[in-house]
């Protein structure tokens, strides 16, 4: 019985320590790194963030196009060849989640592309 209650006490102590010390530590590291990069890019006029922005936009575009192409492959080509595609009832919740994720990521990608390309063009 002692092991039972001590395990809950250990979980409670771990969660308390995470809330007390872990979350503020992560937030302070995030704040420090943001301030360092902001200082570097604005005060010292270094373009390291601009170079990383080009790379990250290309990586995001690649992942986004792979996501859409794999979904099209899975839906049209793979299901046409295989007879083991899941039925409507089996995959209904999965299809809804995938559709939501694709629409949500598409909207975020379009907003990001608009701002990124407006910086480059203008």
Backbone as CSV, one residue per row, in Angstrom:
resi,resn,N_x,N_y,N_z,CA_x,CA_y,CA_z,C_x,C_y,C_z
1,UNK,0.819,-1.188,0.000,0.000,0.000,0.000,0.867,1.257,0.000
2,UNK,2.043,1.143,0.634,2.947,2.303,0.680,3.441,2.668,-0.722
3,UNK,3.711,1.646,-1.537,4.167,1.901,-2.902,3.084,2.618,-3.707
4,UNK,1.854,2.271,-3.471,0.744,2.880,-4.193,0.664,4.372,-3.907
5,UNK,0.663,4.734,-2.619,0.573,6.151,-2.260,1.861,6.914,-2.555
6,UNK,2.988,6.251,-2.404,4.253,6.938,-2.683,4.405,7.226,-4.178
7,UNK,3.848,6.384,-5.040,3.925,6.661,-6.472,3.111,7.903,-6.818
8,UNK,1.941,8.060,-6.188,1.156,9.273,-6.419,1.841,10.505,-5.846
9,UNK,2.496,10.345,-4.722,3.237,11.468,-4.137,4.399,11.857,-5.040
10,UNK,5.030,10.866,-5.640,6.129,11.145,-6.556,5.626,11.880,-7.798
11,UNK,4.492,11.468,-8.345,3.917,12.144,-9.504,3.517,13.564,-9.136
12,UNK,2.882,13.742,-7.991,2.484,15.065,-7.547,3.694,15.968,-7.332
13,UNK,4.756,15.426,-6.747,5.984,16.204,-6.564,6.627,16.580,-7.884
14,UNK,6.602,15.658,-8.850,7.172,15.951,-10.160,6.388,17.010,-10.906
15,UNK,5.068,16.939,-10.839,4.237,17.940,-11.509,4.408,19.296,-10.840
16,UNK,4.461,19.306,-9.526,4.669,20.560,-8.795,6.009,21.184,-9.160
17,UNK,7.045,20.367,-9.239,8.370,20.874,-9.599,8.381,21.387,-11.041
18,UNK,7.654,20.700,-11.943,7.571,21.162,-13.322,6.902,22.524,-13.399
19,UNK,5.797,22.693,-12.674,5.088,23.975,-12.694,5.921,25.062,-12.026
20,UNK,6.568,24.721,-10.934,7.333,25.713,-10.174,8.625,26.119,-10.867
21,UNK,9.363,25.152,-11.363,10.713,25.439,-11.862,10.892,25.176,-13.358
22,UNK,10.257,24.162,-13.886,10.486,23.768,-15.274,9.945,24.751,-16.276
23,UNK,8.695,25.147,-16.119,8.076,26.075,-17.066,8.763,27.439,-17.035
24,UNK,9.034,28.038,-15.846,9.774,29.313,-15.865,11.170,29.202,-16.468
25,UNK,11.839,28.061,-16.281,13.167,27.872,-16.855,13.100,27.853,-18.377
26,UNK,12.129,27.127,-18.933,11.973,27.066,-20.397,11.610,28.442,-20.943
27,UNK,10.721,29.143,-20.261,10.337,30.481,-20.719,11.501,31.463,-20.654
28,UNK,12.335,31.346,-19.618,13.486,32.256,-19.523,14.511,31.955,-20.612
29,UNK,14.737,30.668,-20.926,15.660,30.337,-22.023,15.129,30.833,-23.359
30,UNK,13.839,30.712,-23.557,13.231,31.205,-24.788,13.374,32.713,-24.887
31,UNK,13.149,33.400,-23.786,13.275,34.855,-23.769,14.714,35.294,-24.023
32,UNK,15.673,34.616,-23.401,17.078,34.969,-23.612,17.506,34.736,-25.062
33,UNK,17.126,33.607,-25.627,17.527,33.340,-27.010,16.860,34.317,-27.977
34,UNK,15.620,34.687,-27.705,14.949,35.669,-28.554,15.638,37.017,-28.464
35,UNK,16.005,37.423,-27.262,16.697,38.705,-27.100,18.068,38.707,-27.765
36,UNK,18.776,37.591,-27.699,20.092,37.512,-28.334,19.953,37.631,-29.852
37,UNK,19.015,36.886,-30.450,18.825,36.960,-31.898,18.303,38.321,-32.329
38,UNK,17.437,38.909,-31.530,16.917,40.238,-31.862,18.037,41.269,-31.804
39,UNK,18.864,41.190,-30.776,19.996,42.105,-30.657,20.947,41.936,-31.825
40,UNK,21.211,40.689,-32.173,22.139,40.408,-33.272,21.628,40.974,-34.590
41,UNK,20.348,40.796,-34.855,19.855,41.197,-36.161,19.603,42.693,-36.269
42,UNK,19.219,43.349,-35.201,18.868,44.770,-35.295,20.020,45.706,-34.952
43,UNK,20.766,45.420,-33.920,21.813,46.336,-33.485,23.094,46.133,-34.284
44,UNK,23.468,44.897,-34.487,24.726,44.620,-35.185,24.556,44.538,-36.698
45,UNK,23.339,44.610,-37.190,23.020,44.547,-38.618,23.581,43.303,-39.299
46,UNK,23.452,42.173,-38.632,23.849,40.899,-39.223,22.618,40.247,-39.840
47,UNK,22.810,39.578,-40.935,21.695,39.014,-41.677,21.550,37.512,-41.477
48,UNK,21.950,37.000,-40.328,21.849,35.556,-40.123,20.402,35.091,-40.045
49,UNK,19.523,35.911,-39.494,18.117,35.517,-39.447,17.473,35.564,-40.827
50,UNK,17.901,36.480,-41.665,17.363,36.548,-43.022,17.787,35.338,-43.841
51,UNK,19.005,34.868,-43.636,19.480,33.671,-44.337,18.710,32.448,-43.851
52,UNK,18.496,32.361,-42.541,17.738,31.237,-41.985,16.288,31.276,-42.450
53,UNK,15.752,32.454,-42.669,14.368,32.576,-43.128,14.210,31.957,-44.512
54,UNK,15.163,32.177,-45.397,15.102,31.575,-46.734,15.144,30.051,-46.653
55,UNK,16.049,29.526,-45.834,16.176,28.083,-45.676,14.906,27.483,-45.064
56,UNK,14.380,28.106,-44.025,13.201,27.577,-43.359,11.953,27.645,-44.242
57,UNK,11.843,28.678,-45.063,10.711,28.752,-45.982,10.804,27.655,-47.032
58,UNK,11.996,27.393,-47.528,12.175,26.296,-48.477,11.876,24.947,-47.862
59,UNK,12.312,24.737,-46.625,12.037,23.483,-45.927,10.538,23.323,-45.672
60,UNK,9.880,24.386,-45.264,8.435,24.345,-45.043,7.690,24.062,-46.338
61,UNK,8.121,24.671,-47.426,7.481,24.424,-48.723,7.636,22.976,-49.151
62,UNK,8.809,22.411,-48.928,9.056,21.015,-49.282,8.180,20.078,-48.467
63,UNK,8.119,20.297,-47.170,7.297,19.447,-46.305,5.821,19.586,-46.665
64,UNK,5.383,20.807,-46.939,3.979,21.040,-47.289,3.610,20.349,-48.593
65,UNK,4.459,20.458,-49.595,4.171,19.803,-50.867,4.230,18.283,-50.756
66,UNK,5.135,17.769,-49.918,5.189,16.325,-49.696,3.924,15.837,-48.993
67,UNK,3.429,16.602,-48.036,2.207,16.229,-47.332,1.032,16.120,-48.297
68,UNK,0.888,17.113,-49.134,-0.230,17.104,-50.079,-0.060,16.003,-51.124
69,UNK,1.143,15.828,-51.642,1.346,14.797,-52.666,1.178,13.391,-52.089
70,UNK,1.626,13.153,-50.864,1.426,11.840,-50.255,-0.038,11.580,-49.952
71,UNK,-0.776,12.596,-49.596,-2.206,12.416,-49.359,-2.936,12.112,-50.667
72,UNK,-2.557,12.781,-51.735,-3.162,12.489,-53.038,-2.795,11.074,-53.479
73,UNK,-1.535,10.684,-53.275,-1.105,9.334,-53.621,-1.889,8.296,-52.821
74,UNK,-2.044,8.549,-51.541,-2.739,7.599,-50.688,-4.205,7.487,-51.054
75,UNK,-4.808,8.592,-51.419,-6.244,8.582,-51.686,-6.574,8.059,-53.074
76,UNK,-5.834,8.453,-54.084,-6.217,8.114,-55.460,-5.462,6.916,-56.012
77,UNK,-4.161,6.915,-55.901,-3.375,5.876,-56.572,-3.322,4.597,-55.739
78,UNK,-3.030,4.719,-54.452,-2.882,3.529,-53.623,-4.216,2.817,-53.427
79,UNK,-5.292,3.564,-53.219,-6.605,2.936,-53.025,-7.142,2.341,-54.316
80,UNK,-6.703,2.831,-55.452,-7.140,2.251,-56.717,-6.461,0.898,-56.948
81,UNK,-5.222,0.735,-56.470,-4.495,-0.523,-56.646,-4.871,-1.550,-55.578
82,UNK,-4.944,-1.115,-54.344,-5.192,-2.028,-53.232,-6.683,-2.136,-52.951
83,UNK,-7.061,-3.317,-52.540,-8.446,-3.509,-52.127,-8.597,-3.364,-50.623
84,UNK,-7.494,-3.153,-49.927,-7.536,-3.099,-48.474,-7.651,-1.688,-47.934
85,UNK,-8.161,-0.755,-48.710,-8.394,0.586,-48.196,-9.504,0.519,-47.169
86,UNK,-9.392,1.347,-46.188,-10.385,1.301,-45.125,-11.721,1.843,-45.623
87,UNK,-12.765,1.340,-45.039,-14.101,1.778,-45.442,-14.409,3.144,-44.837
88,UNK,-15.557,3.676,-45.167,-15.943,5.007,-44.694,-16.056,5.039,-43.176
89,UNK,-16.612,4.005,-42.571,-16.798,3.998,-41.130,-15.480,3.839,-40.384
90,UNK,-14.557,3.068,-40.920,-13.289,2.828,-40.243,-12.408,4.064,-40.247
91,UNK,-12.392,4.799,-41.334,-11.456,5.909,-41.484,-12.115,7.275,-41.389
92,UNK,-13.351,7.342,-40.944,-14.066,8.613,-40.948,-13.399,9.638,-40.038
93,UNK,-13.052,9.250,-38.820,-12.417,10.209,-37.908,-11.008,10.559,-38.373
94,UNK,-10.303,9.584,-38.924,-8.951,9.854,-39.420,-8.989,10.795,-40.609
95,UNK,-9.943,10.602,-41.507,-10.055,11.475,-42.673,-10.414,12.896,-42.266
96,UNK,-11.280,13.032,-41.261,-11.638,14.373,-40.787,-10.427,15.077,-40.194
97,UNK,-9.642,14.359,-39.425,-8.443,14.947,-38.822,-7.439,15.335,-39.887
98,UNK,-7.249,14.473,-40.881,-6.302,14.775,-41.955,-6.772,15.969,-42.767
99,UNK,-8.065,16.033,-43.077,-8.592,17.175,-43.824,-8.420,18.468,-43.042
100,UNK,-8.728,18.427,-41.739,-8.564,19.626,-40.922,-7.102,20.062,-40.890
101,UNK,-6.190,19.109,-40.703,-4.767,19.447,-40.661,-4.289,20.032,-41.981
102,UNK,-4.757,19.483,-43.091,-4.339,20.001,-44.399,-4.893,21.403,-44.622
103,UNK,-6.167,21.618,-44.310,-6.744,22.959,-44.489,-6.094,23.978,-43.559
104,UNK,-5.848,23.586,-42.323,-5.225,24.498,-41.364,-3.790,24.823,-41.772
105,UNK,-3.022,23.800,-42.170,-1.641,24.054,-42.595,-1.607,24.841,-43.901
106,UNK,-2.590,24.616,-44.772,-2.656,25.392,-46.016,-2.907,26.861,-45.742
107,UNK,-3.812,27.147,-44.813,-4.079,28.552,-44.499,-2.871,29.208,-43.850
108,UNK,-2.207,28.509,-42.946,-0.991,29.069,-42.336,0.112,29.270,-43.369
109,UNK,0.246,28.315,-44.281,1.267,28.418,-45.312,0.988,29.591,-46.246
110,UNK,-0.283,29.793,-46.606,-0.624,30.913,-47.487,-0.364,32.255,-46.821
111,UNK,-0.699,32.374,-45.551,-0.424,33.624,-44.821,1.080,33.853,-44.730
112,UNK,1.825,32.799,-44.406,3.279,32.915,-44.305,3.892,33.254,-45.662
113,UNK,3.398,32.621,-46.717,3.915,32.903,-48.056,3.632,34.332,-48.473
114,UNK,2.452,34.833,-48.122,2.116,36.217,-48.455,3.098,37.187,-47.813
115,UNK,3.361,37.015,-46.523,4.285,37.929,-45.843,5.722,37.747,-46.328
116,UNK,6.134,36.510,-46.540,7.499,36.252,-46.990,7.735,36.822,-48.386
117,UNK,6.803,36.561,-49.293,6.980,37.051,-50.653,6.799,38.561,-50.754
118,UNK,5.979,39.153,-49.887,5.847,40.610,-49.884,7.135,41.272,-49.399
119,UNK,7.862,40.620,-48.486,9.166,41.166,-48.072,10.170,41.102,-49.206
120,UNK,10.148,40.016,-49.961,11.117,39.855,-51.047,10.798,40.808,-52.206
121,UNK,9.534,40.895,-52.575,9.152,41.714,-53.726,9.237,43.188,-53.406
122,UNK,8.729,43.573,-52.252,8.717,44.996,-51.904,9.983,45.311,-51.175
